Amino acid sequence: MNSSAPLVESRPLSLVEKASILTETLPWLETYAGKIVVIKYGGNAMIDDDLKRAFAQDIVFMKRCGVHPVVVHGGGPQISTMLSRLGITSEFRGGLRVTSPEAMEVVRMVLVGQVGRDLVGLINTHSTVAVGLSGEDGGLFTAERRGTVVDGQEVDLGLVGDVVSVRTEAVEGLIGSGSVPVVAGIAPDVNGVVHNVNADTAAAALAVALKADRLVILTDVEGLYLDWPNSSDVITELSATELRDLMPKLEAGMVPKMEACMRAVEGGLTRATVVDGRVPHALLLEIFTNVGIGTMVTQDGLIRLGSRVFSRDEGIPPSEFANGDFGPAPVEPPQGASS
């Protein structure tokens, strides 16, 4: 499968199909109106021109519908390209980029000066005001240096940090003014030393601090696979506890994404979802359709129906099924799921 291309090709829709899609969005528009949704923007969605435009359109659509999207972006492919061009060595350990002081300057330049500006420009072409900022602005993020463990050994990642505190005033001010905050994943520590912060974990920390309704992480796979590479079936739903049990078995690239989802729901969100950013308008499909896409992590004791969640003990009210076809039953996670 070519991971750089969208997974689905568009075809002309009949008038009836168009009307059906519009009516399907109604309950979700009511659900999310006035709510904050934090979106981690990454993967091919940020390097393929068609997907970039589709993502910007999704953000504008959400904003025009009364939802408050907040975007947190990485820039892995762009950073790697620039580091290579400058002859600076970079490697990934445990799914995280080892970041020297020299590499950190490049990370900062690319995230703030290129990726963030490009996305802000795309959103602003639709007369919706987007404003770029980083974790350095307004004291938004404070980082603490972190390492990782690979094959049982502690690994020094250099200037890589975790977000340990969040001040939401700047982001809340932008939301209140009707703007879309676009946040770059870098953050200073208490001494002012700027760290490279994984955008997945930064998005989770911001979502918790903002008491957001949803966290959605765009990536380059369909979700958490049931038994990769033996099966392409995707786990559509699992609880925080089920995910925690699976974490040691996941492949490195998926660890930060699923860890971010786990942190988000353990921090107060009812659900967080990993979706395939190679699918055009993946964000709208997840937020505004009955079935949703990708893998949703829920708080313990909750179950998923489309993009909504309900108490497992109380069950799903029969009236909810009147909204439409919610697709097949969720795929239950096995003992050894992988990415």
Secondary structure as UniProt FT lines:
FT   TURN            3..4
FT   HELIX           15..32
FT   TURN            33..34
FT   STRAND          36..41
FT   HELIX           43..46
FT   HELIX           49..64
FT   TURN            65..66
FT   STRAND          68..73
FT   HELIX           76..85
FT   TURN            86..87
FT   STRAND          92..93
FT   TURN            94..95
FT   STRAND          96..97
FT   HELIX           101..110
FT   HELIX           111..115
FT   HELIX           116..124
FT   TURN            125..127
FT   STRAND          130..134
FT   TURN            135..136
FT   HELIX           137..139
FT   STRAND          141..145
FT   STRAND          148..150
FT   TURN            151..152
FT   STRAND          153..155
FT   STRAND          160..166
FT   HELIX           169..176
FT   TURN            177..178
FT   STRAND          180..184
FT   STRAND          186..188
FT   TURN            190..191
FT   STRAND          194..197
FT   HELIX           199..209
FT   TURN            210..211
FT   STRAND          214..219
FT   STRAND          224..225
FT   TURN            228..230
FT   STRAND          234..235
FT   STRAND          237..239
FT   HELIX           240..246
FT   HELIX           247..249
FT   HELIX           252..254
FT   HELIX           255..266
FT   TURN            267..268
FT   STRAND          271..276
FT   TURN            277..278
FT   TURN            280..281
FT   HELIX           282..288
FT   STRAND          295..298
FT   TURN            300..301
FT   STRAND          302..305
FT   TURN            306..307
FT   STRAND          308..311
FT   TURN            312..314
FT   HELIX           318..323
FT   TURN            335..336
//
